[in-house]
Amino acid sequence: MTGKGASRARRGRPRQAEVARLAGVSQTTVSLVLGGNKQGITLHEDTRRRVLAAARELGYVPDPAARRLAAARNNLLGVFSFTATFPTAVEHSYYPFLVGVEQEAAARGYDLVLFTGSSSGSQAAAPGALERVRLADGCLFLGRHLPADGLRRLVEHGYPAVHVGRHEELAGLAWVGVDYVAASFEVVRHLEGLGHRRVVLVREDDEAPASTDRERGFRSGLAGPGAGDAVVRTADPASDITPGWLRARLAEGVTAFVAEETDTGAAWRALLAAVDGAGLSAPDDLSLALLGSPPADLAARPEPAGFDIPRAALGAAAIRMLTALLAGETADEPLVACAFRPGTTAGPPPAAP
């Protein structure tokens, strides 16, 4: 490797920044390569060779003081939730996600720190509430709704952050996500394959990306009449989705009802309560489907048709992206695909009387 800097007389020892410029990589990547990559982060062999060649050409010798400073890095990855404290039961929806996070972090030589003290209510949005995540080298963030100002400050200051779930609204925030569009589309086409021509989606009334993606997939799967009023948005599912509401929709010709999965499961709970209150059952009188997995406390109910989110795979993908950011590399993870679940709550529509 040759370059302009190689022929110039130098004063003092070469620095890692000069090695990075000559090799055409980030200074973080140079530090990883010359430090022996103790974190076990995947680096292309060509990248490693270019860094070593640049270091040899410049006569780079590690500075003992710089080594001591680098050793002060905590080797910690943070996990911060905006919605609820972290689970102690394996049934909790976050549990498999944390399993994937832990396994991938351990494989890459990192420890984890869970930030829970201000992960609920308005405290997470308070000024400076997120600053303490700087104890970790980088942090994963979970939650349906984010305090954008606090996260924006972290990202603008160059702090490595990854959100679990699509979040394109905050420029510069890296994210890993689930392909809810394709999974929801598959559920609707399954119902239509069973013979349903009028299907309604019940969802919470907000703009969370996971909800809008599910609705987009649902609408893209619809065929035939009735698509215009096929989505019901409600801020209070328990009050709005009643046995009377359900019977009225059945009288209009609706034969299948779909709900979205959220942290509370409010839409699915309301739909089940309405079916019970109307004295009906699925799939004999109507079909039900859930875009996600049911809450743990409803596990004894019949398994709903729908899809399962591979949360462990999502957690591992989030760690891979975060460690790539720490290495100064391009962070890119494909959307995680969901597995279709046939369940027992969907069947052909009942015969007309």
LINCOR-V147631 format. One record per pair of residues at least 4 apart in sequence whose ideal C-beta (glycine too) atoms are under 8 Angstrom apart, sorted by sequence separation. I is the first residue (numbers start at 1). J is the second residue. D is the distance in whole Angstrom. If there is no record, write none. Layout:
i=I j=J d=D
i=I j=J d=D
This chain:
i=2 j=6 d=6
i=4 j=8 d=7
i=10 j=14 d=7
i=14 j=18 d=5
i=15 j=19 d=7
i=16 j=20 d=6
i=17 j=21 d=7
i=18 j=22 d=6
i=19 j=23 d=6
i=20 j=24 d=8
i=25 j=29 d=4
i=26 j=30 d=7
i=27 j=31 d=6
i=28 j=32 d=6
i=29 j=33 d=6
i=30 j=34 d=6
i=31 j=35 d=6
i=33 j=37 d=6
i=37 j=41 d=6
i=43 j=47 d=5
i=44 j=48 d=7
i=45 j=49 d=6
i=46 j=50 d=6
i=47 j=51 d=7
i=48 j=52 d=6
i=49 j=53 d=6
i=50 j=54 d=6
i=51 j=55 d=6
i=52 j=56 d=6
i=53 j=57 d=6
i=54 j=58 d=6
i=56 j=60 d=8
i=62 j=66 d=7
i=63 j=67 d=7
i=64 j=68 d=7
i=65 j=69 d=7
i=66 j=70 d=6
i=67 j=71 d=6
i=68 j=72 d=7
i=81 j=85 d=7
i=88 j=92 d=8
i=91 j=95 d=7
i=93 j=97 d=8
i=94 j=98 d=6
i=95 j=99 d=7
i=96 j=100 d=7
i=97 j=101 d=6
i=98 j=102 d=6
i=99 j=103 d=6
i=100 j=104 d=6
i=101 j=105 d=6
i=102 j=106 d=6
i=103 j=107 d=6
i=104 j=108 d=6
i=106 j=110 d=7
i=115 j=119 d=7
i=119 j=123 d=8
i=120 j=124 d=7
i=122 j=126 d=7
i=125 j=129 d=7
i=147 j=151 d=6
i=148 j=152 d=6
i=149 j=153 d=7
i=150 j=154 d=7
i=151 j=155 d=6
i=152 j=156 d=6
i=153 j=157 d=6
i=155 j=159 d=7
i=163 j=167 d=5
i=179 j=183 d=6
i=180 j=184 d=6
i=181 j=185 d=6
i=182 j=186 d=7
i=183 j=187 d=7
i=184 j=188 d=7
i=185 j=189 d=6
i=186 j=190 d=6
i=187 j=191 d=7
i=188 j=192 d=6
i=189 j=193 d=6
i=190 j=194 d=7
i=192 j=196 d=6
i=204 j=208 d=8
i=207 j=211 d=7
i=208 j=212 d=7
i=209 j=213 d=6
i=210 j=214 d=7
i=211 j=215 d=6
i=212 j=216 d=6
i=213 j=217 d=7
i=214 j=218 d=6
i=215 j=219 d=6
i=216 j=220 d=6
i=217 j=221 d=7
i=218 j=222 d=7
i=223 j=227 d=8
i=226 j=230 d=6
i=236 j=240 d=6
i=237 j=241 d=5
i=241 j=245 d=6
i=242 j=246 d=7
i=243 j=247 d=6
i=244 j=248 d=6
i=245 j=249 d=7
i=246 j=250 d=6
i=247 j=251 d=6
i=248 j=252 d=7
i=250 j=254 d=6
i=261 j=265 d=7
i=262 j=266 d=6
i=265 j=269 d=5
i=266 j=270 d=6
i=267 j=271 d=6
i=268 j=272 d=6
i=269 j=273 d=6
i=270 j=274 d=6
i=271 j=275 d=7
i=272 j=276 d=6
i=273 j=277 d=6
i=274 j=278 d=6
i=276 j=280 d=8
i=280 j=284 d=8
i=281 j=285 d=6
i=282 j=286 d=6
i=283 j=287 d=5
i=290 j=294 d=6
i=294 j=298 d=5
i=295 j=299 d=8
i=310 j=314 d=6
i=311 j=315 d=6
i=312 j=316 d=7
i=313 j=317 d=6
i=314 j=318 d=7
i=315 j=319 d=7
i=316 j=320 d=6
i=317 j=321 d=6
i=318 j=322 d=6
i=319 j=323 d=6
i=320 j=324 d=6
i=321 j=325 d=7
i=322 j=326 d=7
i=323 j=327 d=6
i=325 j=329 d=8
i=342 j=346 d=7
i=1 j=6 d=8
i=14 j=19 d=7
i=20 j=25 d=6
i=25 j=30 d=6
i=32 j=37 d=5
i=43 j=48 d=5
i=55 j=60 d=4
i=62 j=67 d=6
i=81 j=86 d=6
i=87 j=92 d=3
i=90 j=95 d=5
i=105 j=110 d=4
i=118 j=123 d=4
i=119 j=124 d=6
i=124 j=129 d=5
i=141 j=146 d=7
i=146 j=151 d=6
i=154 j=159 d=4
i=178 j=183 d=7
i=191 j=196 d=4
i=192 j=197 d=7
i=206 j=211 d=6
i=207 j=212 d=6
i=222 j=227 d=4
i=240 j=245 d=7
i=241 j=246 d=7
i=249 j=254 d=4
i=250 j=255 d=8
i=262 j=267 d=7
i=264 j=269 d=8
i=275 j=280 d=5
i=280 j=285 d=4
i=282 j=287 d=6
i=283 j=288 d=8
i=294 j=299 d=7
i=309 j=314 d=7
i=324 j=329 d=5
i=20 j=26 d=6
i=37 j=43 d=7
i=54 j=60 d=8
i=87 j=93 d=8
i=89 j=95 d=7
i=105 j=111 d=7
i=117 j=123 d=8
i=118 j=124 d=5
i=123 j=129 d=6
i=124 j=130 d=7
i=133 j=139 d=4
i=155 j=161 d=6
i=167 j=173 d=6
i=234 j=240 d=4
i=275 j=281 d=7
i=280 j=286 d=6
i=282 j=288 d=4
i=324 j=330 d=7
i=325 j=331 d=5
i=20 j=27 d=4
i=23 j=30 d=7
i=32 j=39 d=7
i=79 j=86 d=8
i=87 j=94 d=5
i=105 j=112 d=6
i=154 j=161 d=5
i=163 j=170 d=8
i=168 j=175 d=8
i=192 j=199 d=7
i=204 j=211 d=6
i=234 j=241 d=7
i=260 j=267 d=6
i=261 j=268 d=7
i=275 j=282 d=6
i=294 j=301 d=7
i=324 j=331 d=4
i=86 j=94 d=6
i=87 j=95 d=5
i=118 j=126 d=7
i=167 j=175 d=5
i=191 j=199 d=6
i=203 j=211 d=6
i=219 j=227 d=7
i=222 j=230 d=6
i=232 j=240 d=8
i=249 j=257 d=8
i=259 j=267 d=4
i=260 j=268 d=8
i=20 j=29 d=7
i=32 j=41 d=6
i=166 j=175 d=6
i=232 j=241 d=8
i=259 j=268 d=4
i=294 j=303 d=8
i=322 j=331 d=8
i=17 j=27 d=5
i=20 j=30 d=5
i=33 j=43 d=7
i=84 j=94 d=8
i=102 j=112 d=6
i=141 j=151 d=7
i=151 j=161 d=7
i=163 j=173 d=6
i=165 j=175 d=6
i=294 j=304 d=6
i=321 j=331 d=4
i=16 j=27 d=5
i=19 j=30 d=5
i=32 j=43 d=7
i=87 j=98 d=8
i=101 j=112 d=7
i=118 j=129 d=5
i=162 j=173 d=8
i=163 j=174 d=7
i=164 j=175 d=7
i=165 j=176 d=8
i=166 j=177 d=4
i=188 j=199 d=6
i=203 j=214 d=7
i=219 j=230 d=7
i=246 j=257 d=8
i=259 j=270 d=8
i=275 j=286 d=7
i=321 j=332 d=8
i=86 j=98 d=7
i=151 j=163 d=8
i=161 j=173 d=6
i=162 j=174 d=5
i=163 j=175 d=4
i=164 j=176 d=6
i=165 j=177 d=6
i=166 j=178 d=8
i=203 j=215 d=6
i=218 j=230 d=8
i=219 j=231 d=7
i=259 j=271 d=5
i=321 j=333 d=5
i=5 j=18 d=7
i=81 j=94 d=7
i=161 j=174 d=7
i=162 j=175 d=6
i=163 j=176 d=8
i=164 j=177 d=8
i=165 j=178 d=7
i=201 j=214 d=8
i=218 j=231 d=7
i=275 j=288 d=7
i=293 j=306 d=7
i=320 j=333 d=6
i=16 j=30 d=5
i=29 j=43 d=7
i=33 j=47 d=8
i=162 j=176 d=7
i=201 j=215 d=7
i=257 j=271 d=6
i=290 j=304 d=4
i=292 j=306 d=6
i=16 j=31 d=6
i=19 j=34 d=8
i=33 j=48 d=5
i=139 j=154 d=8
i=155 j=170 d=7
i=289 j=304 d=6
i=290 j=305 d=7
i=291 j=306 d=6
i=292 j=307 d=7
i=293 j=308 d=6
i=318 j=333 d=8
i=5 j=21 d=8
i=6 j=22 d=8
i=155 j=171 d=8
i=156 j=172 d=7
i=215 j=231 d=6
i=272 j=288 d=8
i=288 j=304 d=6
i=289 j=305 d=4
i=290 j=306 d=4
i=291 j=307 d=7
i=292 j=308 d=8
i=293 j=309 d=7
i=317 j=333 d=5
i=5 j=22 d=6
i=34 j=51 d=7
i=115 j=132 d=7
i=130 j=147 d=7
i=146 j=163 d=7
i=155 j=172 d=4
i=201 j=218 d=5
i=271 j=288 d=7
i=288 j=305 d=7
i=289 j=306 d=5
i=292 j=309 d=6
i=16 j=34 d=7
i=29 j=47 d=6
i=33 j=51 d=4
i=115 j=133 d=6
i=129 j=147 d=7
i=152 j=170 d=6
i=155 j=173 d=5
i=287 j=305 d=7
i=3 j=22 d=5
i=33 j=52 d=7
i=79 j=98 d=7
i=124 j=143 d=8
i=131 j=150 d=8
i=151 j=170 d=6
i=317 j=336 d=6
i=130 j=150 d=4
i=139 j=159 d=8
i=141 j=161 d=6
i=152 j=172 d=8
i=282 j=302 d=7
i=1 j=22 d=7
i=30 j=51 d=5
i=34 j=55 d=6
i=129 j=150 d=6
i=130 j=151 d=7
i=133 j=154 d=7
i=138 j=159 d=7
i=139 j=160 d=7
i=140 j=161 d=8
i=141 j=162 d=7
i=142 j=163 d=8
i=144 j=165 d=8
i=146 j=167 d=7
i=148 j=169 d=8
i=152 j=173 d=8
i=1 j=23 d=8
i=25 j=47 d=6
i=29 j=51 d=7
i=79 j=101 d=6
i=113 j=135 d=7
i=125 j=147 d=4
i=128 j=150 d=8
i=138 j=160 d=3
i=139 j=161 d=6
i=140 j=162 d=5
i=141 j=163 d=5
i=142 j=164 d=5
i=143 j=165 d=8
i=148 j=170 d=6
i=151 j=173 d=6
i=268 j=290 d=5
i=314 j=336 d=5
i=113 j=136 d=5
i=124 j=147 d=5
i=127 j=150 d=8
i=130 j=153 d=8
i=131 j=154 d=8
i=137 j=160 d=7
i=138 j=161 d=7
i=139 j=162 d=8
i=140 j=163 d=8
i=141 j=164 d=7
i=142 j=165 d=7
i=199 j=222 d=7
i=313 j=336 d=5
i=23 j=47 d=8
i=115 j=139 d=7
i=119 j=143 d=8
i=125 j=149 d=8
i=130 j=154 d=6
i=138 j=162 d=7
i=140 j=164 d=6
i=146 j=170 d=7
i=25 j=50 d=7
i=30 j=55 d=8
i=125 j=150 d=7
i=134 j=159 d=7
i=246 j=271 d=8
i=24 j=50 d=7
i=25 j=51 d=6
i=34 j=60 d=7
i=124 j=150 d=8
i=133 j=159 d=8
i=198 j=224 d=8
i=241 j=267 d=7
i=268 j=294 d=6
i=269 j=295 d=7
i=272 j=298 d=7
i=310 j=336 d=6
i=23 j=50 d=4
i=110 j=137 d=8
i=197 j=224 d=5
i=198 j=225 d=8
i=199 j=226 d=8
i=226 j=253 d=7
i=268 j=295 d=7
i=309 j=336 d=8
i=310 j=337 d=8
i=23 j=51 d=5
i=34 j=62 d=7
i=77 j=105 d=5
i=86 j=114 d=5
i=197 j=225 d=7
i=198 j=226 d=5
i=203 j=231 d=7
i=205 j=233 d=4
i=226 j=254 d=8
i=238 j=266 d=7
i=246 j=274 d=4
i=310 j=338 d=7
i=184 j=213 d=7
i=188 j=217 d=7
i=192 j=221 d=7
i=197 j=226 d=7
i=201 j=230 d=6
i=203 j=232 d=7
i=204 j=233 d=7
i=205 j=234 d=6
i=237 j=266 d=5
i=241 j=270 d=4
i=245 j=274 d=7
i=246 j=275 d=7
i=257 j=286 d=6
i=259 j=288 d=8
i=261 j=290 d=6
i=265 j=294 d=7
i=269 j=298 d=7
i=272 j=301 d=7
i=309 j=338 d=6
i=310 j=339 d=7
i=23 j=53 d=7
i=86 j=116 d=6
i=180 j=210 d=6
i=184 j=214 d=5
i=188 j=218 d=6
i=192 j=222 d=8
i=200 j=230 d=6
i=201 j=231 d=5
i=202 j=232 d=5
i=203 j=233 d=6
i=204 j=234 d=7
i=205 j=235 d=4
i=237 j=267 d=5
i=240 j=270 d=7
i=241 j=271 d=6
i=256 j=286 d=7
i=257 j=287 d=7
i=258 j=288 d=8
i=259 j=289 d=8
i=260 j=290 d=8
i=261 j=291 d=6
i=265 j=295 d=4
i=268 j=298 d=8
i=308 j=338 d=6
i=23 j=54 d=4
i=85 j=116 d=5
i=184 j=215 d=8
i=187 j=218 d=8
i=192 j=223 d=6
i=199 j=230 d=6
i=200 j=231 d=7
i=201 j=232 d=7
i=203 j=234 d=8
i=204 j=235 d=7
i=238 j=269 d=7
i=243 j=274 d=5
i=246 j=277 d=8
i=247 j=278 d=6
i=255 j=286 d=6
i=256 j=287 d=4
i=257 j=288 d=6
i=258 j=289 d=5
i=259 j=290 d=6
i=260 j=291 d=5
i=261 j=292 d=2
i=307 j=338 d=4
i=308 j=339 d=5
i=19 j=51 d=7
i=22 j=54 d=4
i=177 j=209 d=8
i=178 j=210 d=8
i=181 j=213 d=5
i=184 j=216 d=8
i=185 j=217 d=4
i=189 j=221 d=5
i=192 j=224 d=8
i=198 j=230 d=8
i=200 j=232 d=6
i=202 j=234 d=7
i=237 j=269 d=7
i=238 j=270 d=5
i=241 j=273 d=8
i=242 j=274 d=6
i=246 j=278 d=5
i=254 j=286 d=8
i=255 j=287 d=6
i=256 j=288 d=7
i=257 j=289 d=8
i=258 j=290 d=7
i=259 j=291 d=7
i=260 j=292 d=7
i=261 j=293 d=6
i=307 j=339 d=6
i=77 j=110 d=5
i=79 j=112 d=6
i=180 j=213 d=4
i=181 j=214 d=8
i=184 j=217 d=3
i=185 j=218 d=7
i=188 j=221 d=3
i=204 j=237 d=7
i=234 j=267 d=7
i=237 j=270 d=4
i=241 j=274 d=5
i=256 j=289 d=7
i=258 j=291 d=6
i=261 j=294 d=8
i=265 j=298 d=7
i=307 j=340 d=5
i=308 j=341 d=5
i=20 j=54 d=8
i=75 j=109 d=7
i=76 j=110 d=7
i=77 j=111 d=7
i=78 j=112 d=8
i=79 j=113 d=7
i=80 j=114 d=8
i=81 j=115 d=8
i=85 j=119 d=6
i=180 j=214 d=5
i=183 j=217 d=7
i=184 j=218 d=5
i=187 j=221 d=7
i=188 j=222 d=6
i=237 j=271 d=8
i=243 j=277 d=4
i=246 j=280 d=8
i=306 j=340 d=8
i=307 j=341 d=6
i=19 j=54 d=5
i=22 j=57 d=7
i=35 j=70 d=7
i=75 j=110 d=6
i=76 j=111 d=5
i=77 j=112 d=6
i=78 j=113 d=5
i=79 j=114 d=5
i=80 j=115 d=4
i=81 j=116 d=7
i=84 j=119 d=7
i=85 j=120 d=7
i=181 j=216 d=5
i=182 j=217 d=6
i=185 j=220 d=5
i=186 j=221 d=7
i=202 j=237 d=7
i=238 j=273 d=7
i=242 j=277 d=7
i=243 j=278 d=4
i=250 j=285 d=8
i=306 j=341 d=5
i=19 j=55 d=5
i=22 j=58 d=6
i=39 j=75 d=7
i=75 j=111 d=6
i=76 j=112 d=7
i=77 j=113 d=8
i=78 j=114 d=8
i=79 j=115 d=7
i=83 j=119 d=7
i=84 j=120 d=6
i=181 j=217 d=4
i=185 j=221 d=4
i=234 j=270 d=8
i=250 j=286 d=7
i=268 j=304 d=8
i=305 j=341 d=7
i=76 j=113 d=5
i=78 j=115 d=6
i=82 j=119 d=6
i=83 j=120 d=7
i=180 j=217 d=6
i=184 j=221 d=7
i=304 j=341 d=8
i=305 j=342 d=6
i=306 j=343 d=6
i=81 j=119 d=4
i=82 j=120 d=8
i=303 j=341 d=7
i=305 j=343 d=4
i=19 j=58 d=6
i=31 j=70 d=6
i=80 j=119 d=6
i=101 j=140 d=7
i=181 j=220 d=7
i=202 j=241 d=6
i=304 j=343 d=5
i=305 j=344 d=8
i=18 j=58 d=6
i=169 j=209 d=8
i=218 j=258 d=7
i=303 j=343 d=4
i=304 j=344 d=8
i=305 j=345 d=5
i=19 j=60 d=5
i=168 j=209 d=8
i=302 j=343 d=7
i=303 j=344 d=5
i=304 j=345 d=5
i=305 j=346 d=4
i=18 j=60 d=8
i=82 j=124 d=5
i=167 j=209 d=6
i=302 j=344 d=5
i=303 j=345 d=7
i=304 j=346 d=8
i=166 j=209 d=4
i=302 j=345 d=5
i=14 j=58 d=4
i=16 j=60 d=7
i=165 j=209 d=6
i=166 j=210 d=7
i=14 j=59 d=6
i=15 j=60 d=8
i=97 j=142 d=8
i=165 j=210 d=6
i=215 j=260 d=8
i=261 j=306 d=8
i=14 j=60 d=5
i=214 j=260 d=5
i=13 j=60 d=8
i=14 j=61 d=8
i=166 j=213 d=7
i=13 j=61 d=6
i=94 j=142 d=7
i=261 j=309 d=8
i=1 j=50 d=7
i=10 j=59 d=8
i=200 j=249 d=6
i=211 j=260 d=6
i=13 j=63 d=7
i=16 j=66 d=8
i=80 j=130 d=7
i=210 j=260 d=8
i=6 j=57 d=5
i=211 j=262 d=7
i=1 j=53 d=5
i=6 j=58 d=7
i=210 j=262 d=8
i=1 j=54 d=6
i=5 j=58 d=7
i=80 j=133 d=6
i=3 j=57 d=8
i=198 j=252 d=7
i=200 j=254 d=5
i=208 j=262 d=8
i=289 j=343 d=7
i=2 j=57 d=8
i=78 j=133 d=5
i=198 j=253 d=5
i=199 j=254 d=7
i=202 j=257 d=7
i=1 j=57 d=5
i=197 j=253 d=8
i=198 j=254 d=4
i=199 j=255 d=8
i=200 j=256 d=8
i=202 j=258 d=7
i=203 j=259 d=7
i=204 j=260 d=7
i=289 j=345 d=7
i=78 j=135 d=7
i=198 j=255 d=6
i=199 j=256 d=4
i=200 j=257 d=5
i=201 j=258 d=5
i=202 j=259 d=5
i=203 j=260 d=5
i=288 j=345 d=4
i=289 j=346 d=6
i=78 j=136 d=3
i=197 j=255 d=7
i=198 j=256 d=7
i=199 j=257 d=7
i=200 j=258 d=7
i=201 j=259 d=7
i=202 j=260 d=7
i=204 j=262 d=6
i=287 j=345 d=7
i=288 j=346 d=7
i=76 j=135 d=7
i=77 j=136 d=6
i=80 j=139 d=6
i=82 j=141 d=7
i=83 j=142 d=7
i=196 j=255 d=5
i=199 j=258 d=6
i=201 j=260 d=7
i=287 j=346 d=4
i=76 j=136 d=4
i=77 j=137 d=6
i=78 j=138 d=7
i=79 j=139 d=7
i=80 j=140 d=7
i=81 j=141 d=8
i=82 j=142 d=7
i=83 j=143 d=5
i=196 j=256 d=4
i=287 j=347 d=6
i=74 j=135 d=7
i=76 j=137 d=6
i=77 j=138 d=6
i=78 j=139 d=3
i=79 j=140 d=5
i=80 j=141 d=5
i=81 j=142 d=5
i=82 j=143 d=3
i=83 j=144 d=6
i=145 j=206 d=8
i=283 j=344 d=7
i=74 j=136 d=6
i=75 j=137 d=7
i=77 j=139 d=7
i=78 j=140 d=7
i=80 j=142 d=7
i=81 j=143 d=6
i=82 j=144 d=8
i=83 j=145 d=8
i=144 j=206 d=8
i=204 j=266 d=6
i=283 j=345 d=6
i=287 j=349 d=7
i=74 j=137 d=6
i=77 j=140 d=7
i=79 j=142 d=7
i=82 j=145 d=7
i=145 j=208 d=6
i=204 j=267 d=6
i=282 j=345 d=4
i=283 j=346 d=6
i=284 j=347 d=8
i=286 j=349 d=8
i=73 j=137 d=6
i=82 j=146 d=6
i=144 j=208 d=5
i=203 j=267 d=6
i=282 j=346 d=7
i=283 j=347 d=3
i=286 j=350 d=7
i=82 j=147 d=7
i=191 j=256 d=5
i=202 j=267 d=5
i=282 j=347 d=8
i=283 j=348 d=8
i=285 j=350 d=6
i=144 j=210 d=7
i=284 j=350 d=7
i=40 j=107 d=7
i=41 j=108 d=6
i=97 j=164 d=7
i=191 j=258 d=8
i=40 j=108 d=5
i=202 j=270 d=7
i=39 j=108 d=6
i=40 j=109 d=5
i=202 j=271 d=6
i=39 j=109 d=4
i=188 j=258 d=7
i=38 j=109 d=6
i=39 j=110 d=7
i=187 j=258 d=7
i=218 j=291 d=7
i=217 j=291 d=8
i=214 j=291 d=5
i=201 j=291 d=8
i=256 j=346 d=7
i=196 j=287 d=6
i=194 j=287 d=7
i=256 j=349 d=7
i=255 j=349 d=4
i=255 j=350 d=7
i=191 j=287 d=6
i=191 j=289 d=6
i=190 j=289 d=8
i=187 j=289 d=5
i=187 j=291 d=6
i=184 j=291 d=5
i=183 j=291 d=7
i=180 j=291 d=7
i=191 j=305 d=8
i=190 j=305 d=7
i=144 j=262 d=7
i=187 j=305 d=7
i=144 j=263 d=6
i=187 j=306 d=6
i=187 j=307 d=6
i=186 j=307 d=7
i=184 j=307 d=8
i=183 j=307 d=4
i=178 j=309 d=6
i=178 j=314 d=6
i=176 j=314 d=6
i=176 j=317 d=5
i=176 j=318 d=5
i=176 j=321 d=6
i=174 j=321 d=6
i=174 j=322 d=8
i=164 j=314 d=6
i=190 j=340 d=7
i=164 j=315 d=8
i=174 j=325 d=6
i=190 j=342 d=8
i=194 j=346 d=6
i=197 j=349 d=8
i=187 j=340 d=7
i=194 j=347 d=6
i=195 j=348 d=5
i=196 j=349 d=6
i=164 j=318 d=5
i=183 j=337 d=7
i=186 j=340 d=5
i=194 j=348 d=5
i=195 j=349 d=5
i=182 j=337 d=7
i=183 j=338 d=4
i=191 j=346 d=6
i=194 j=349 d=7
i=162 j=318 d=5
i=179 j=335 d=4
i=182 j=338 d=8
i=190 j=346 d=7
i=174 j=331 d=5
i=176 j=333 d=5
i=178 j=335 d=6
i=179 j=336 d=7
i=183 j=340 d=7
i=177 j=335 d=5
i=178 j=336 d=5
i=179 j=337 d=5
i=180 j=338 d=7
i=162 j=321 d=5
i=177 j=336 d=7
i=179 j=338 d=7
i=162 j=322 d=5
i=176 j=336 d=7
i=178 j=338 d=6
i=161 j=322 d=8
i=160 j=322 d=6
i=162 j=325 d=7
i=160 j=325 d=4
i=160 j=326 d=5
i=162 j=331 d=8
i=93 j=263 d=8
i=140 j=318 d=5
i=84 j=263 d=7
i=140 j=319 d=7
i=83 j=263 d=5
i=140 j=322 d=6
i=139 j=322 d=8
i=138 j=322 d=5
i=138 j=323 d=8
i=138 j=325 d=6
i=138 j=326 d=5
i=137 j=326 d=6
i=93 j=293 d=7
i=93 j=295 d=8
i=93 j=296 d=7
i=92 j=296 d=7
i=91 j=296 d=3
i=89 j=296 d=7
i=91 j=299 d=7
i=103 j=312 d=8
i=110 j=319 d=8
i=100 j=311 d=7
i=104 j=315 d=7
i=108 j=319 d=7
i=100 j=312 d=4
i=104 j=316 d=4
i=99 j=312 d=5
i=100 j=313 d=6
i=102 j=315 d=8
i=103 j=316 d=7
i=110 j=323 d=7
i=97 j=311 d=4
i=100 j=314 d=7
i=101 j=315 d=4
i=105 j=319 d=5
i=96 j=311 d=4
i=97 j=312 d=7
i=100 j=315 d=3
i=101 j=316 d=7
i=104 j=319 d=4
i=108 j=323 d=5
i=95 j=311 d=8
i=96 j=312 d=5
i=99 j=315 d=7
i=100 j=316 d=4
i=104 j=320 d=6
i=94 j=311 d=8
i=97 j=314 d=6
i=98 j=315 d=6
i=100 j=317 d=8
i=101 j=318 d=7
i=93 j=311 d=7
i=97 j=315 d=4
i=100 j=318 d=8
i=101 j=319 d=6
i=96 j=315 d=7
i=100 j=319 d=8
i=77 j=319 d=7
i=77 j=322 d=6
i=77 j=323 d=8
i=41 j=323 d=5
i=41 j=324 d=8
i=39 j=323 d=7
i=43 j=327 d=7
i=41 j=326 d=7
i=41 j=327 d=5
i=43 j=329 d=8
i=39 j=326 d=8
i=32 j=327 d=6
i=28 j=326 d=7
i=29 j=327 d=6
i=28 j=327 d=6
i=29 j=328 d=5
i=28 j=328 d=4
i=29 j=329 d=7
i=26 j=327 d=8
i=27 j=328 d=7
i=26 j=328 d=3
i=25 j=328 d=7
i=26 j=329 d=7
